[in-house]
């Protein structure tokens, strides 16, 4: 027997935001009258009833929504408490976590509850929840025409409509940017997030792909992933240097930027936190943080097998299986093999360069040790045997031609004297224990990671033996993070914790000239400690104040030696330590139920280090970041418009310059970075979603003297003035129950970028644009998917990095730059079988 608890549903009014939105792009084409209501509204939930019927009674009262559920199950217990501001779907996910029930809000405004878990994966750390959630309707079998409110739609029709809109960029996302689950639109930070399903439809597989679809990030691939957020990043390499943009995977800090360029597979979501994360993600994250969350083990048996075939002999094979092993243990495993022939052809040897040869995997086990205690064990590995991203010459000077160098005659032809090598082996294990009490929760994240990198680079870009580089790096790191937080916050919400890192790194660089040969081995041990805490006071129902503080202490013990033609000429064992207090202050206010405004001031800190080569020490960098923004959900939740402004005031900004093949770090006196960022997502009509991003950046050195040269007033590297992206996705059903087609197109444009602090024009990229497209067919059962895709369809050859080249004598010559280029046009087909 099914019963419905019917109450009146209130439409949200967003008229108060019209003045602000008059300057927002896309509003002209979006008419409020064209849109129907959906489930994006957020409510202040307070649910502490353990029975199904009692909990759903409170849900109905607090949302004013219709609820359908099996009445004979009303006395079932085990429902979880819900306290906080969530959408209806998010509150139901928390309420039913680790129970036999699932449910969601339909587009007609009805909450449907079923016995048995939904297709969404269980994820205690904040799984993606979609507002258009697919609901199992097994309990509605035999009901041929159940009328749900004024729409008159049947349950089966509602489910079909929700299938059509799932996997869209418009889907609501729960993020953990503040170490707690919160809706993206309710998080008073400059944060962007994409779900794994949306990334798949956009063709995003790496961090480099990700940069074109969110504002404020650029990725340079010069033998490693150099991530810059708002112009802040570092290209320094060596075991005593650290990235300015940190990467976390499932809560685990990734210490080495040389391992950042990996396939992102079986991903739940990726969060981009812009600006210094001085409190919660504090270690050295002055530029920002990429927080990657993998998919968690599911409560039901599920899986997928996928294959991809494309040009350049592209072959990708992947397989995933997930589900319960016992009633208390769940598991998940994914394997990926990614191969592709090289983009470039050596016109002398016929060898292929810039290829792909990756074998990777990830596995996890989730143990329900008690109703409120979960342990998740994770492991991953990644093995690459590739040739890397070669630097090529745009022109060949006469002295190179006279020396007998082979001159390629095609854009994808090269001639090297040394075959490039890029071998990477990365693996790691972690354990995350989460205990949730009635008032307090506790989390422990313990991890060990190891990486080995070996690279050979033909740095002069010719088949003459002028200058080659050999680079090696081994890192072994142990991290431990402890968190304690309140689970039933009233007016006060707080979190506190501690962090420890021990990293033991060994590496070195070989500079290979005709004469001399220079070998520089190095090693370093880093110990980092931190204590942090943050609290949010709900001053009123709409007004909140946040304060946080982190104390960081780091010590590095460095060893090096330098040999020239086998004879040691220098060595040393310097050590240093640094400490800092980094506070954060913020205010946020709900202008209405669907408009959030926030303002914040945050201090950032990045420790100093030692340069590979001469062991020269460089100082830590500091900044104050000031931000303000508005997040809005308008036109009955059919338009999301988020706009933010920011300014950084830097002291001792660490600046990297390649001198003699070595990344040399120096400290600029002062620098200012300021800009504006905007993100828009709109559901124009049923099945059609549009998205757009826009970023303006003004990043300059205020005071910077180095080597007798004044760089003051120059632009920071990797800081485009303007960038924007546009995207559209349309899903339409085929007649006679033949499945559905999804069409997706994306366009991204980027302004010129300087790669050197001197801003010389030969080290400046041109503006460029990228166009990607994809068409996907999905069967009615949703078990099969077939896609045709194309990336960089206009075959734009764009620079991702430009540096100093070499003349015929092997000396550095700024007049003959070498360039690392992005990938050319690629296309192919993908097949996927879900089960």
Secondary structure, DSSP 8 states (H G I E B T S, - for coil): -EEEE---------GGGHHHHTTSTTGGG--GGG----S--EEEEEE---SHHHHHHHHHHHHT-EEEEEGGGTT------EEEEEEHHHHHHHHHTTSSEEEEE-TTSEEEEEES--SS---TTT----TT-----GGGTT-S----GGG---HHHHHHHHHHHTT-TTS--EE-TTSS-EEGGG--S-EEEEEHHHHHHHT--SHHHHTTSSTTEEEEESSSEEEEETTB-----STT---SEEEEETTEEE--GGG------SEEEEEEEES---STT-TT-SSEEEEEEE----SS-EEEEEEEEETTTEEEEEEEEEEESSSSEEEEEEEEEEEE--SEEETTT--EES-EEEEEEEEEEEEEEETTEEEEEEEEEEEEEE-----EES---HHHHHTT-----STTEE--SS--EEEEEEEEEEEEEEEE-SSEEEEEEEEEEEEEEEEEEETT-SSS-SEEEEEEEEEEEEEEEEEEEESS-SSEEEEEEEEEEEEEEEEEEEEEESS-EEEEEEEEEEEEEEEEEEEEEESSSSEEEEEEEEEEEEEEEEEEEEEETTEEEEEE--EEEEEEEEEEEEEEEEEETTEEEEEEEEEEEE--EE-TTT--EE--EEEEEEEEEEEEEETTTTEEEEEEEEEEEEEEEEEEEEETTEEEEEEEEEEEEEEEEEEEEEEEETTEEEEEEEEEEEEEEEE-EETTEE-TT-B-TT--SEEEEEEEEEEEE-TTT--EEEEEEEEEEE--EE-STT--GGGEE--EEEEEEEEEEE-TTS-EEEEEEEESTT----EEEEEEEE-TTS-EEEEEEEEEE----EEEEEEEEE-
